[in-house]
Amino acid sequence: MSGDDPMTGAQASYLTTLSEEAGEDLPANNLSKAEAFRRIDELKTKTQPGLKAAA
């Protein structure tokens, strides 16, 4: 397994939830695990203001 593998079902579901909470477009279905991780991190900082992004 690597970051180039397709995102997991759990990542896709979480991205959908966070995107809706942030009022943003839903992510593409063809993201890699690494891309999904980064997008989740970005959306978490928007939907949870006190949270810092992962380094």
PDB file of N, CA, C, O and CB in Angstrom:
ATOM      1  N   MET A   1       0.843  -1.189   0.000  1.00  0.00           N
ATOM      2  CA  MET A   1       0.000   0.000   0.000  1.00  0.00           C
ATOM      3  C   MET A   1       0.886   1.249   0.000  1.00  0.00           C
ATOM      4  O   MET A   1       1.930   1.305   0.650  1.00  0.00           O
ATOM      5  CB  MET A   1      -0.958   0.000   1.227  1.00  0.00           C
ATOM      6  N   SER A   2       0.434   2.221  -0.739  1.00  0.00           N
ATOM      7  CA  SER A   2       1.178   3.479  -0.778  1.00  0.00           C
ATOM      8  C   SER A   2       0.206   4.636  -0.901  1.00  0.00           C
ATOM      9  O   SER A   2      -0.997   4.434  -1.065  1.00  0.00           O
ATOM     10  CB  SER A   2       2.190   3.493  -1.947  1.00  0.00           C
ATOM     11  N   GLY A   3       0.726   5.835  -0.822  1.00  0.00           N
ATOM     12  CA  GLY A   3      -0.100   7.028  -0.949  1.00  0.00           C
ATOM     13  C   GLY A   3      -0.702   7.193  -2.325  1.00  0.00           C
ATOM     14  O   GLY A   3      -1.615   7.995  -2.519  1.00  0.00           O
ATOM     15  N   ASP A   4      -0.184   6.421  -3.300  1.00  0.00           N
ATOM     16  CA  ASP A   4      -0.719   6.492  -4.657  1.00  0.00           C
ATOM     17  C   ASP A   4      -1.936   5.599  -4.851  1.00  0.00           C
ATOM     18  O   ASP A   4      -2.622   5.696  -5.868  1.00  0.00           O
ATOM     19  CB  ASP A   4       0.350   6.113  -5.652  1.00  0.00           C
ATOM     20  N   ASP A   5      -2.207   4.730  -3.883  1.00  0.00           N
ATOM     21  CA  ASP A   5      -3.386   3.868  -3.967  1.00  0.00           C
ATOM     22  C   ASP A   5      -4.644   4.724  -3.906  1.00  0.00           C
ATOM     23  O   ASP A   5      -4.611   5.827  -3.360  1.00  0.00           O
ATOM     24  CB  ASP A   5      -3.387   2.810  -2.828  1.00  0.00           C
ATOM     25  N   PRO A   6      -5.747   4.236  -4.456  1.00  0.00           N
ATOM     26  CA  PRO A   6      -7.002   4.995  -4.392  1.00  0.00           C
ATOM     27  C   PRO A   6      -7.437   5.221  -2.944  1.00  0.00           C
ATOM     28  O   PRO A   6      -7.172   4.396  -2.070  1.00  0.00           O
ATOM     29  CB  PRO A   6      -8.112   4.262  -5.167  1.00  0.00           C
ATOM     30  N   MET A   7      -8.105   6.340  -2.707  1.00  0.00           N
ATOM     31  CA  MET A   7      -8.593   6.614  -1.354  1.00  0.00           C
ATOM     32  C   MET A   7      -9.541   5.500  -0.914  1.00  0.00           C
ATOM     33  O   MET A   7     -10.160   4.824  -1.735  1.00  0.00           O
ATOM     34  CB  MET A   7      -9.305   7.994  -1.292  1.00  0.00           C
ATOM     35  N   THR A   8      -9.633   5.334   0.386  1.00  0.00           N
ATOM     36  CA  THR A   8     -10.494   4.298   0.946  1.00  0.00           C
ATOM     37  C   THR A   8     -11.939   4.776   0.982  1.00  0.00           C
ATOM     38  O   THR A   8     -12.216   5.962   0.804  1.00  0.00           O
ATOM     39  CB  THR A   8     -10.024   3.905   2.356  1.00  0.00           C
ATOM     40  N   GLY A   9     -12.839   3.858   1.211  1.00  0.00           N
ATOM     41  CA  GLY A   9     -14.245   4.215   1.352  1.00  0.00           C
ATOM     42  C   GLY A   9     -14.468   5.145   2.528  1.00  0.00           C
ATOM     43  O   GLY A   9     -15.289   6.060   2.463  1.00  0.00           O
ATOM     44  N   ALA A  10     -13.731   4.903   3.604  1.00  0.00           N
ATOM     45  CA  ALA A  10     -13.855   5.760   4.785  1.00  0.00           C
ATOM     46  C   ALA A  10     -13.398   7.181   4.472  1.00  0.00           C
ATOM     47  O   ALA A  10     -14.033   8.146   4.898  1.00  0.00           O
ATOM     48  CB  ALA A  10     -13.039   5.185   5.956  1.00  0.00           C
ATOM     49  N   GLN A  11     -12.299   7.315   3.731  1.00  0.00           N
ATOM     50  CA  GLN A  11     -11.824   8.642   3.352  1.00  0.00           C
ATOM     51  C   GLN A  11     -12.855   9.350   2.477  1.00  0.00           C
ATOM     52  O   GLN A  11     -13.122  10.536   2.669  1.00  0.00           O
ATOM     53  CB  GLN A  11     -10.477   8.545   2.617  1.00  0.00           C
ATOM     54  N   ALA A  12     -13.430   8.634   1.527  1.00  0.00           N
ATOM     55  CA  ALA A  12     -14.425   9.224   0.629  1.00  0.00           C
ATOM     56  C   ALA A  12     -15.634   9.711   1.417  1.00  0.00           C
ATOM     57  O   ALA A  12     -16.147  10.802   1.168  1.00  0.00           O
ATOM     58  CB  ALA A  12     -14.863   8.206  -0.440  1.00  0.00           C
ATOM     59  N   SER A  13     -16.082   8.903   2.362  1.00  0.00           N
ATOM     60  CA  SER A  13     -17.235   9.275   3.181  1.00  0.00           C
ATOM     61  C   SER A  13     -16.926  10.506   4.031  1.00  0.00           C
ATOM     62  O   SER A  13     -17.740  11.425   4.122  1.00  0.00           O
ATOM     63  CB  SER A  13     -17.654   8.102   4.081  1.00  0.00           C
ATOM     64  N   TYR A  14     -15.751  10.519   4.650  1.00  0.00           N
ATOM     65  CA  TYR A  14     -15.360  11.641   5.504  1.00  0.00           C
ATOM     66  C   TYR A  14     -15.198  12.913   4.673  1.00  0.00           C
ATOM     67  O   TYR A  14     -15.594  13.995   5.108  1.00  0.00           O
ATOM     68  CB  TYR A  14     -14.051  11.322   6.255  1.00  0.00           C
ATOM     69  N   LEU A  15     -14.619  12.786   3.484  1.00  0.00           N
ATOM     70  CA  LEU A  15     -14.475  13.943   2.599  1.00  0.00           C
ATOM     71  C   LEU A  15     -15.834  14.514   2.215  1.00  0.00           C
ATOM     72  O   LEU A  15     -16.006  15.731   2.163  1.00  0.00           O
ATOM     73  CB  LEU A  15     -13.693  13.559   1.340  1.00  0.00           C
ATOM     74  N   THR A  16     -16.788  13.647   1.948  1.00  0.00           N
ATOM     75  CA  THR A  16     -18.138  14.100   1.604  1.00  0.00           C
ATOM     76  C   THR A  16     -18.736  14.881   2.761  1.00  0.00           C
ATOM     77  O   THR A  16     -19.289  15.963   2.565  1.00  0.00           O
ATOM     78  CB  THR A  16     -19.043  12.905   1.239  1.00  0.00           C
ATOM     79  N   THR A  17     -18.627  14.336   3.966  1.00  0.00           N
ATOM     80  CA  THR A  17     -19.170  15.001   5.150  1.00  0.00           C
ATOM     81  C   THR A  17     -18.507  16.354   5.375  1.00  0.00           C
ATOM     82  O   THR A  17     -19.193  17.356   5.578  1.00  0.00           O
ATOM     83  CB  THR A  17     -18.991  14.118   6.386  1.00  0.00           C
ATOM     84  N   LEU A  18     -17.181  16.388   5.342  1.00  0.00           N
ATOM     85  CA  LEU A  18     -16.460  17.643   5.581  1.00  0.00           C
ATOM     86  C   LEU A  18     -16.745  18.672   4.492  1.00  0.00           C
ATOM     87  O   LEU A  18     -16.881  19.860   4.782  1.00  0.00           O
ATOM     88  CB  LEU A  18     -14.957  17.381   5.665  1.00  0.00           C
ATOM     89  N   SER A  19     -16.835  18.226   3.246  1.00  0.00           N
ATOM     90  CA  SER A  19     -17.128  19.145   2.142  1.00  0.00           C
ATOM     91  C   SER A  19     -18.487  19.789   2.326  1.00  0.00           C
ATOM     92  O   SER A  19     -18.644  20.992   2.115  1.00  0.00           O
ATOM     93  CB  SER A  19     -17.074  18.413   0.798  1.00  0.00           C
ATOM     94  N   GLU A  20     -19.470  18.989   2.721  1.00  0.00           N
ATOM     95  CA  GLU A  20     -20.811  19.526   2.951  1.00  0.00           C
ATOM     96  C   GLU A  20     -20.802  20.518   4.107  1.00  0.00           C
ATOM     97  O   GLU A  20     -21.433  21.572   4.021  1.00  0.00           O
ATOM     98  CB  GLU A  20     -21.806  18.391   3.235  1.00  0.00           C
ATOM     99  N   GLU A  21     -20.094  20.194   5.189  1.00  0.00           N
ATOM    100  CA  GLU A  21     -20.014  21.093   6.346  1.00  0.00           C
ATOM    101  C   GLU A  21     -19.326  22.404   5.982  1.00  0.00           C
ATOM    102  O   GLU A  21     -19.691  23.463   6.494  1.00  0.00           O
ATOM    103  CB  GLU A  21     -19.267  20.414   7.499  1.00  0.00           C
ATOM    104  N   ALA A  22     -18.330  22.335   5.098  1.00  0.00           N
ATOM    105  CA  ALA A  22     -17.570  23.525   4.704  1.00  0.00           C
ATOM    106  C   ALA A  22     -18.247  24.285   3.570  1.00  0.00           C
ATOM    107  O   ALA A  22     -17.806  25.376   3.207  1.00  0.00           O
ATOM    108  CB  ALA A  22     -16.161  23.132   4.288  1.00  0.00           C
ATOM    109  N   GLY A  23     -19.318  23.717   3.005  1.00  0.00           N
ATOM    110  CA  GLY A  23     -20.007  24.363   1.895  1.00  0.00           C
ATOM    111  C   GLY A  23     -19.200  24.337   0.614  1.00  0.00           C
ATOM    112  O   GLY A  23     -19.325  25.237  -0.217  1.00  0.00           O
ATOM    113  N   GLU A  24     -18.380  23.325   0.447  1.00  0.00           N
ATOM    114  CA  GLU A  24     -17.530  23.214  -0.735  1.00  0.00           C
ATOM    115  C   GLU A  24     -18.015  22.089  -1.635  1.00  0.00           C
ATOM    116  O   GLU A  24     -18.788  21.224  -1.224  1.00  0.00           O
ATOM    117  CB  GLU A  24     -16.068  22.979  -0.331  1.00  0.00           C
ATOM    118  N   ASP A  25     -17.538  22.126  -2.879  1.00  0.00           N
ATOM    119  CA  ASP A  25     -17.874  21.070  -3.827  1.00  0.00           C
ATOM    120  C   ASP A  25     -17.337  19.738  -3.328  1.00  0.00           C
ATOM    121  O   ASP A  25     -16.315  19.677  -2.645  1.00  0.00           O
ATOM    122  CB  ASP A  25     -17.313  21.388  -5.227  1.00  0.00           C
ATOM    123  N   LEU A  26     -18.045  18.678  -3.683  1.00  0.00           N
ATOM    124  CA  LEU A  26     -17.584  17.347  -3.315  1.00  0.00           C
ATOM    125  C   LEU A  26     -16.296  17.038  -4.063  1.00  0.00           C
ATOM    126  O   LEU A  26     -16.125  17.460  -5.207  1.00  0.00           O
ATOM    127  CB  LEU A  26     -18.666  16.282  -3.617  1.00  0.00           C
ATOM    128  N   PRO A  27     -15.389  16.304  -3.426  1.00  0.00           N
ATOM    129  CA  PRO A  27     -14.118  15.981  -4.071  1.00  0.00           C
ATOM    130  C   PRO A  27     -14.296  14.989  -5.216  1.00  0.00           C
ATOM    131  O   PRO A  27     -15.311  14.299  -5.311  1.00  0.00           O
ATOM    132  CB  PRO A  27     -13.140  15.419  -3.050  1.00  0.00           C
ATOM    133  N   ALA A  28     -13.297  14.935  -6.072  1.00  0.00           N
ATOM    134  CA  ALA A  28     -13.294  13.948  -7.156  1.00  0.00           C
ATOM    135  C   ALA A  28     -13.219  12.550  -6.555  1.00  0.00           C
ATOM    136  O   ALA A  28     -12.636  12.350  -5.490  1.00  0.00           O
ATOM    137  CB  ALA A  28     -12.105  14.192  -8.136  1.00  0.00           C
ATOM    138  N   ASN A  29     -13.809  11.599  -7.241  1.00  0.00           N
ATOM    139  CA  ASN A  29     -13.809  10.222  -6.746  1.00  0.00           C
ATOM    140  C   ASN A  29     -12.498   9.498  -6.996  1.00  0.00           C
ATOM    141  O   ASN A  29     -12.297   8.391  -6.495  1.00  0.00           O
ATOM    142  CB  ASN A  29     -14.928   9.454  -7.382  1.00  0.00           C
ATOM    143  N   ASN A  30     -11.611  10.103  -7.760  1.00  0.00           N
ATOM    144  CA  ASN A  30     -10.382   9.410  -8.129  1.00  0.00           C
ATOM    145  C   ASN A  30      -9.153   9.922  -7.382  1.00  0.00           C
ATOM    146  O   ASN A  30      -8.041   9.842  -7.905  1.00  0.00           O
ATOM    147  CB  ASN A  30     -10.156   9.540  -9.606  1.00  0.00           C
ATOM    148  N   LEU A  31      -9.332  10.441  -6.180  1.00  0.00           N
ATOM    149  CA  LEU A  31      -8.192  10.910  -5.404  1.00  0.00           C
ATOM    150  C   LEU A  31      -7.381   9.728  -4.889  1.00  0.00           C
ATOM    151  O   LEU A  31      -7.916   8.644  -4.657  1.00  0.00           O
ATOM    152  CB  LEU A  31      -8.659  11.792  -4.234  1.00  0.00           C
ATOM    153  N   SER A  32      -6.086   9.953  -4.713  1.00  0.00           N
ATOM    154  CA  SER A  32      -5.242   8.940  -4.081  1.00  0.00           C
ATOM    155  C   SER A  32      -5.403   9.060  -2.567  1.00  0.00           C
ATOM    156  O   SER A  32      -5.986  10.023  -2.070  1.00  0.00           O
ATOM    157  CB  SER A  32      -3.738   9.104  -4.504  1.00  0.00           C
ATOM    158  N   LYS A  33      -4.886   8.083  -1.850  1.00  0.00           N
ATOM    159  CA  LYS A  33      -4.939   8.143  -0.387  1.00  0.00           C
ATOM    160  C   LYS A  33      -4.245   9.402   0.124  1.00  0.00           C
ATOM    161  O   LYS A  33      -4.741  10.068   1.033  1.00  0.00           O
ATOM    162  CB  LYS A  33      -4.288   6.889   0.231  1.00  0.00           C
ATOM    163  N   ALA A  34      -3.094   9.724  -0.467  1.00  0.00           N
ATOM    164  CA  ALA A  34      -2.336  10.900  -0.028  1.00  0.00           C
ATOM    165  C   ALA A  34      -3.101  12.189  -0.321  1.00  0.00           C
ATOM    166  O   ALA A  34      -3.150  13.089   0.518  1.00  0.00           O
ATOM    167  CB  ALA A  34      -0.961  10.938  -0.713  1.00  0.00           C
ATOM    168  N   GLU A  35      -3.697  12.277  -1.510  1.00  0.00           N
ATOM    169  CA  GLU A  35      -4.476  13.470  -1.861  1.00  0.00           C
ATOM    170  C   GLU A  35      -5.686  13.608  -0.938  1.00  0.00           C
ATOM    171  O   GLU A  35      -6.016  14.708  -0.495  1.00  0.00           O
ATOM    172  CB  GLU A  35      -4.933  13.408  -3.339  1.00  0.00           C
ATOM    173  N   ALA A  36      -6.336  12.498  -0.658  1.00  0.00           N
ATOM    174  CA  ALA A  36      -7.499  12.521   0.230  1.00  0.00           C
ATOM    175  C   ALA A  36      -7.086  12.967   1.630  1.00  0.00           C
ATOM    176  O   ALA A  36      -7.789  13.754   2.263  1.00  0.00           O
ATOM    177  CB  ALA A  36      -8.172  11.131   0.285  1.00  0.00           C
ATOM    178  N   PHE A  37      -5.953  12.468   2.114  1.00  0.00           N
ATOM    179  CA  PHE A  37      -5.458  12.859   3.431  1.00  0.00           C
ATOM    180  C   PHE A  37      -5.247  14.370   3.498  1.00  0.00           C
ATOM    181  O   PHE A  37      -5.662  15.018   4.458  1.00  0.00           O
ATOM    182  CB  PHE A  37      -4.147  12.121   3.755  1.00  0.00           C
ATOM    183  N   ARG A  38      -4.598  14.927   2.470  1.00  0.00           N
ATOM    184  CA  ARG A  38      -4.340  16.378   2.447  1.00  0.00           C
ATOM    185  C   ARG A  38      -5.650  17.168   2.401  1.00  0.00           C
ATOM    186  O   ARG A  38      -5.798  18.177   3.091  1.00  0.00           O
ATOM    187  CB  ARG A  38      -3.458  16.750   1.234  1.00  0.00           C
ATOM    188  N   ARG A  39      -6.584  16.708   1.592  1.00  0.00           N
ATOM    189  CA  ARG A  39      -7.870  17.417   1.460  1.00  0.00           C
ATOM    190  C   ARG A  39      -8.655  17.351   2.760  1.00  0.00           C
ATOM    191  O   ARG A  39      -9.267  18.338   3.166  1.00  0.00           O
ATOM    192  CB  ARG A  39      -8.708  16.822   0.306  1.00  0.00           C
ATOM    193  N   ILE A  40      -8.643  16.204   3.413  1.00  0.00           N
ATOM    194  CA  ILE A  40      -9.309  16.067   4.710  1.00  0.00           C
ATOM    195  C   ILE A  40      -8.700  17.052   5.697  1.00  0.00           C
ATOM    196  O   ILE A  40      -9.419  17.725   6.435  1.00  0.00           O
ATOM    197  CB  ILE A  40      -9.195  14.614   5.247  1.00  0.00           C
ATOM    198  N   ASP A  41      -7.379  17.135   5.709  1.00  0.00           N
ATOM    199  CA  ASP A  41      -6.693  18.048   6.622  1.00  0.00           C
ATOM    200  C   ASP A  41      -7.099  19.496   6.357  1.00  0.00           C
ATOM    201  O   ASP A  41      -7.347  20.254   7.294  1.00  0.00           O
ATOM    202  CB  ASP A  41      -5.172  17.894   6.490  1.00  0.00           C
ATOM    203  N   GLU A  42      -7.168  19.880   5.085  1.00  0.00           N
ATOM    204  CA  GLU A  42      -7.577  21.247   4.724  1.00  0.00           C
ATOM    205  C   GLU A  42      -9.006  21.532   5.181  1.00  0.00           C
ATOM    206  O   GLU A  42      -9.287  22.584   5.755  1.00  0.00           O
ATOM    207  CB  GLU A  42      -7.460  21.460   3.203  1.00  0.00           C
ATOM    208  N   LEU A  43      -9.896  20.590   4.920  1.00  0.00           N
ATOM    209  CA  LEU A  43     -11.303  20.798   5.274  1.00  0.00           C
ATOM    210  C   LEU A  43     -11.515  20.808   6.782  1.00  0.00           C
ATOM    211  O   LEU A  43     -12.375  21.533   7.283  1.00  0.00           O
ATOM    212  CB  LEU A  43     -12.169  19.716   4.642  1.00  0.00           C
ATOM    213  N   LYS A  44     -10.739  20.014   7.506  1.00  0.00           N
ATOM    214  CA  LYS A  44     -10.868  20.008   8.962  1.00  0.00           C
ATOM    215  C   LYS A  44     -10.520  21.373   9.546  1.00  0.00           C
ATOM    216  O   LYS A  44     -11.149  21.809  10.510  1.00  0.00           O
ATOM    217  CB  LYS A  44      -9.970  18.926   9.576  1.00  0.00           C
ATOM    218  N   THR A  45      -9.521  22.056   8.972  1.00  0.00           N
ATOM    219  CA  THR A  45      -9.167  23.377   9.491  1.00  0.00           C
ATOM    220  C   THR A  45     -10.270  24.394   9.213  1.00  0.00           C
ATOM    221  O   THR A  45     -10.419  25.365   9.955  1.00  0.00           O
ATOM    222  CB  THR A  45      -7.848  23.855   8.876  1.00  0.00           C
ATOM    223  N   LYS A  46     -11.052  24.174   8.139  1.00  0.00           N
ATOM    224  CA  LYS A  46     -12.164  25.076   7.834  1.00  0.00           C
ATOM    225  C   LYS A  46     -13.384  24.791   8.702  1.00  0.00           C
ATOM    226  O   LYS A  46     -14.088  25.715   9.109  1.00  0.00           O
ATOM    227  CB  LYS A  46     -12.542  24.963   6.365  1.00  0.00           C
ATOM    228  N   THR A  47     -13.632  23.525   8.984  1.00  0.00           N
ATOM    229  CA  THR A  47     -14.837  23.165   9.731  1.00  0.00           C
ATOM    230  C   THR A  47     -14.596  23.122  11.233  1.00  0.00           C
ATOM    231  O   THR A  47     -15.547  23.130  12.015  1.00  0.00           O
ATOM    232  CB  THR A  47     -15.355  21.825   9.262  1.00  0.00           C
ATOM    233  N   GLN A  48     -13.327  23.075  11.642  1.00  0.00           N
ATOM    234  CA  GLN A  48     -12.965  23.036  13.056  1.00  0.00           C
ATOM    235  C   GLN A  48     -11.900  24.100  13.291  1.00  0.00           C
ATOM    236  O   GLN A  48     -10.713  23.783  13.352  1.00  0.00           O
ATOM    237  CB  GLN A  48     -12.452  21.611  13.484  1.00  0.00           C
ATOM    238  N   PRO A  49     -12.314  25.365  13.424  1.00  0.00           N
ATOM    239  CA  PRO A  49     -11.384  26.502  13.429  1.00  0.00           C
ATOM    240  C   PRO A  49     -10.223  26.420  14.419  1.00  0.00           C
ATOM    241  O   PRO A  49      -9.151  26.950  14.125  1.00  0.00           O
ATOM    242  CB  PRO A  49     -12.138  27.725  13.710  1.00  0.00           C
ATOM    243  N   GLY A  50     -10.387  25.795  15.551  1.00  0.00           N
ATOM    244  CA  GLY A  50      -9.309  25.736  16.533  1.00  0.00           C
ATOM    245  C   GLY A  50      -8.274  24.680  16.232  1.00  0.00           C
ATOM    246  O   GLY A  50      -7.278  24.565  16.946  1.00  0.00           O
ATOM    247  N   LEU A  51      -8.495  23.907  15.184  1.00  0.00           N
ATOM    248  CA  LEU A  51      -7.619  22.795  14.839  1.00  0.00           C
ATOM    249  C   LEU A  51      -6.527  23.259  13.891  1.00  0.00           C
ATOM    250  O   LEU A  51      -6.801  23.955  12.913  1.00  0.00           O
ATOM    251  CB  LEU A  51      -8.419  21.647  14.211  1.00  0.00           C
ATOM    252  N   LYS A  52      -5.290  22.876  14.177  1.00  0.00           N
ATOM    253  CA  LYS A  52      -4.182  23.217  13.286  1.00  0.00           C
ATOM    254  C   LYS A  52      -3.991  22.103  12.273  1.00  0.00           C
ATOM    255  O   LYS A  52      -4.258  20.936  12.560  1.00  0.00           O
ATOM    256  CB  LYS A  52      -2.875  23.459  14.085  1.00  0.00           C
ATOM    257  N   ALA A  53      -3.530  22.469  11.098  1.00  0.00           N
ATOM    258  CA  ALA A  53      -3.261  21.483  10.046  1.00  0.00           C
ATOM    259  C   ALA A  53      -2.075  20.619  10.443  1.00  0.00           C
ATOM    260  O   ALA A  53      -1.190  21.059  11.177  1.00  0.00           O
ATOM    261  CB  ALA A  53      -2.992  22.179   8.689  1.00  0.00           C
ATOM    262  N   ALA A  54      -2.063  19.387   9.952  1.00  0.00           N
ATOM    263  CA  ALA A  54      -0.934  18.493  10.200  1.00  0.00           C
ATOM    264  C   ALA A  54       0.291  19.034   9.485  1.00  0.00           C
ATOM    265  O   ALA A  54       0.196  19.596   8.394  1.00  0.00           O
ATOM    266  CB  ALA A  54      -1.249  17.046   9.733  1.00  0.00           C
ATOM    267  N   ALA A  55       1.441  18.855  10.119  1.00  0.00           N
ATOM    268  CA  ALA A  55       2.690  19.359   9.528  1.00  0.00           C
ATOM    269  C   ALA A  55       3.199  18.438   8.459  1.00  0.00           C
ATOM    270  O   ALA A  55       4.238  18.707   7.857  1.00  0.00           O
ATOM    271  CB  ALA A  55       3.755  19.541  10.591  1.00  0.00           C
TER     272      ALA A  55
END
